[in-house]
């Protein structure tokens, strides 16, 4: 029996346990052994993470696909797991040590610290998994993986070794994003660009051979910079080749102020004549653009900062090389000074010597570490790199050929732009938590890459014996006695970028390289659902690794969903205080309401503007479904065994069968095309408008009337349509539908495993199952039993025409009454103009319904509409409502004129903003979008008022 009130908190936990106890989400179930597979890998959330709205959207969409395909009889594998999140996890544990006043990481040592991290992971690392279960994620949790678990670690090591062997992993000295607080290289995704109100300093660089005079422009060249502290590492000044102002200076040298280093004036397209002075200092070791300029012109790379962002000048050969006498004194004075303190000291000295021309305020973007919060430093250092350009070529070709397609398609352009301009991928990180790089160094720094230390020792001993560094006898002794070779080779202390292990996720989670059983069945996966921000960091790299190691794409389709923003369109952030916690929404409204909201708003290519009120609205939708099911139960609606909806005789029942089939088709086609919002809209429209508002309302007189065949059939049809609704809504709202499925009738199967409604023939995979069943396969037979009947597409156009006319007529009259402000107590007459005999008969059959629902008095027929009647065109038939004398025409005209003036004033006010180029250019995007929404709403309101005024003119 259905409880009176819908309480999601009371059912969600219980339903979740029922699914788990039944193993409902297990891949490879015995009853699906021969079914067509469907697989998705979850974008692994950080093990340190907590569910945010992006997770909620991403996993809701994946779950819709998985539940949909599972109900269609496929063997679904939704592969779950978490990412070890190198920096984030290490920071969490280090913070915990500090809070507990325990020894820090360095004091503890690597081995002990890693033990502590694993301990934290065991105790606290599963929070987000439980939160995903609260959302209703139907993953095969028995297969949960972790990027640092034993099997995935073997895959990572094997990939590194093989790529190194093929020359696709190498060590190089390049610029990286360096975090001076965390003391590690970080990825671009971990860099947050922050708008800073800074300055642009214009510096005079004396030209060699000219007597420097601040008053003589011929004696110097002016460069503009936002980072004067890095000038100590300058190796050139660049001007644009087309900038005539500097033609005379190109090829000459300048003397670097304070330092005395001679550096050339070069031409390069990088210099923008319209920016600053048009001349820029080139510091290849401290700026990514300068690094590329330096490579083009073979300039020196002079690093003047250490890993903690302090000046590093003493004993710095690159800095001291070629400097005049006395330079070492300045180096000693500035050595060890923090970069920002050094900036002030250097500027003061530049001003004292006349080298500072002027200072301008300058608002610009400065990179910060998203976790440390400090300014990121472009830093020249030795790191491990992947030859991404070579690996990218097959991945690019796969998308160009259509082997992998992006939805929406416009994201392919972004993919190609990134991939066509791909740079070497820095994969090493100066951390302890992560996959330690499988590289060992010999006494002379020679690198040996191997899957195990024993293998590396063998390579090293063989190499040094061959080079005659050690004798064969020494080599044999060291090979046989670990004590003798202790310290002979040392392992690289760095770990791999987290994205390296994530790039292997589609096949490493399936047992590669240890087993290929699941690889053969579930690879490639069917679709990847992810956000646009990691197309390059994750999607592209999975494509590269999949093509290289599996020789096939990891997924034929990549569905890119948009961002979830706040209700005004602003990006959510803690600093703005506009973050909406999905767990709070689940607590307040239930997981189903949140899921349906996200699906209903997930239009392709359009960000979601989320307001809690929207979630509350879909909670009301769930309540509507609950109450409709209670109504059916209270009226004895039950589905008889063997009931055939296509055999219904009552027009109303054939109409709901027709509409149910149509809704099923619309939802199915929309999900198949990844139009989640259209699928949700079709389901919502059918459930609320068609089933609840119309069918149940029209069926009430029958169900409350005398017993007989019509009542029996209607009760059965109400139950049948309810069950079809539960199936349609299950991918979107799994908890409430599973609960109602269980309590409305005895069931042989969970709704999660029940067959999807289908009005078409079996798929090829199901045909093969059918053949196996006929052959007596005991595993295939249960699947066939649970498969939907391959019935033809049911439709009844005559029933739709009749009931549809009733619905449209009542709707039109209700709209008119609302427009004309007619009170509910006022019954309006209705005349059907030039109605055919069939139409008259239809009107008479449904006259009681129309009178009751449309607040109509007498229904009559005429050849022409009387004077003072408003005419409505309903499905080609003319209906007239004589309103003269029923409404105060003067008062109604005045009311509508007032509403029209208000709408026009609103439009004018918004136009004043949107037509102001300065406002559009400077206002935040969310404010501009909000004004556009206001304009659209006011315009729509104006159109409706004008329509009402036009109708009013006919009432004379």
C-alpha angles and dihedrals in degrees: 000000000000116000116241096243130042108237111175094189090061097052108032098071092044093049091047091055091048091056091047094047090051094047086232095162100044115128116226095030111177092246090055099042093115096032122114108269124238118188138181130173117218115234094249110242119219112274086231092053136110124208112276130179093267089057090047093054095042095049095041090058092046091048092051089056094045096048091044093052093041089056089048088063100258126141098248124201114184100180112213130193147127136249121240089228098208103206097032095051095043089051092050093053094043090051089050091052091050094048090051091046091237126146113287129243096272094047091046096051129227100281095048092043092053090050087055092050092051089049090053091048091053093048103037110009099093100065097106092047091060090046090054089052089053088055088054099250106174097208122150091254091185087071097050111151135195123207090233097046118119099260096046090045090057089051091051093050093047093050092049093049094046094047090049090049089052092050092249095115119052142150121253143161109245141137116279136178099266124196107209092196100047091034095223142103112257135196125255089252089062091054118091118200109222124192108236131187098227138143140262111222119204111210130191112227109194116233114236113256095020122104103244112240120166088212094053113074090191090067098060146023121229120229125186121217141167091203112052092164091071093054087093086074097048116134101175147001115234130205130178113265090231095050103109091192091076102035090109093052101048111112095023126104132242126209111238107237117247090004105057096217116149111231129176129244106233137178122240135158089232091077111088113213090204095053122083111317093334090247120094133191113239116220106171095184095053109036131051095219092045089051090060092045088050092052091050092052100032093241125172118265107224114182113196101173131073128220092277095052097258126132110269107195110130112089088005102137094187091055098041097044112118096358121142124250114287094036091109091062092058089045092053091048094052099034114119095012114139113254095246094045088047089054091060093045093048093047091050091052093045089053092048091055096043096251095119108083101177145325127230129189109250129187109204143150117266122191116240131181108256091219105031096038093216127124110273117234124215096230132188110226144138111268140157116260139190118222090238094171092064094043091047096062098076089041091053091047091050092059094041090053093048095246085126121026130191122224112234090035095216089077089070087073090057090047093052094046091055096041096045090054098037119152130205109290115237105218104171124094129188094231137108100221110077142049105324111228110257095229128115129194126221126216091276095044095261110156123231117188117196141144093246137024090242090057091047091051090052092051092047096048091048091050096048093045089052090048089048091237087127130018123250088248092054089048093051092047092050091047091054098040118052090193092062093052096044108132092008091117126019127205123240106258095212125099130216126266110266089237089063093068091038089057089065094048099110093058106019090061089055093062102271126185096015098050137014099193096100092034090062092049105037106024125123094038118224103240142352118220113197147132125273093241093074100042089112101031097048115002096050093045093050087051091052095047094042093052092046100045104023096031088224138080115269092227135007093215132042113193111199115200125197133242127282107231132177121273092273093051096256120141111254116249137157091234091058092046092226100114113133112209111218091205090059090051090050089050092050103038109009133256093271093059092050093046094049091047092053093046093047091053098041098104113166112266096002125108117233118245101204126198123174087233089067090055090048088053092056089046084061088051089055089049089051090054091047093050093046089054090049090050090053091048093048090052094052096252110166134154113245117219111268094015112170114203091195091063095061115130103193114092092224092052094046087050093055090047089052092048093046092053090048093050091048090052093048094049093045095049092046094052091046088054093045090245092140094166092053091048092050092045092051091049093046094048092050096046100042103030105027105030104029104028099037116014098044091041093051091043095053096085090051095047092046093046132081122312115262144113093298093054093045092050093046093051090051092046092050088054093044093051090046091055091048089051091052089054093047093049098040097089089053102034106023101164102053093039093050090049094049091045089056099045101041098062143351106278133197094202140030114260088239087065098034118114119268115243109263135179097186139072127279122284120246089258091053091048089056089049089050091052091049090049092051088051089057100256103166092204096051095046099072090051091053091048091055095044118107117254111264092235122168119260103280120218138156111191093180093056091045091050093052101042092034089057091052091049094047093045094052091044093051093049092048091051091049093049090051092048092049092044092236112172119240090242092062112089113206123206118240126211125189110210121220091344116181120235090258091051091048090051090049091050091050092049092054100030095112091051094047092047093049099043100036097039090240124161116196122007114209140163129235141164094232135024115253122243113276095028127130112225124217126192109217116179091328094313122110119231121184130199114198102215102164107125093012097084136035099248095192094050092045091049090051093048093051092045089054092049090048092052090051092050092049091049090052091050092048092049093051092043089057088061101038093047090052105094092198092056093048092047097047106031118092113264092245092056092050090049091049090054091049090053090051090051093050092048094049091047092051090048091051092052091053093048091050090051090052091049091051091052090048090058090064092059099082 
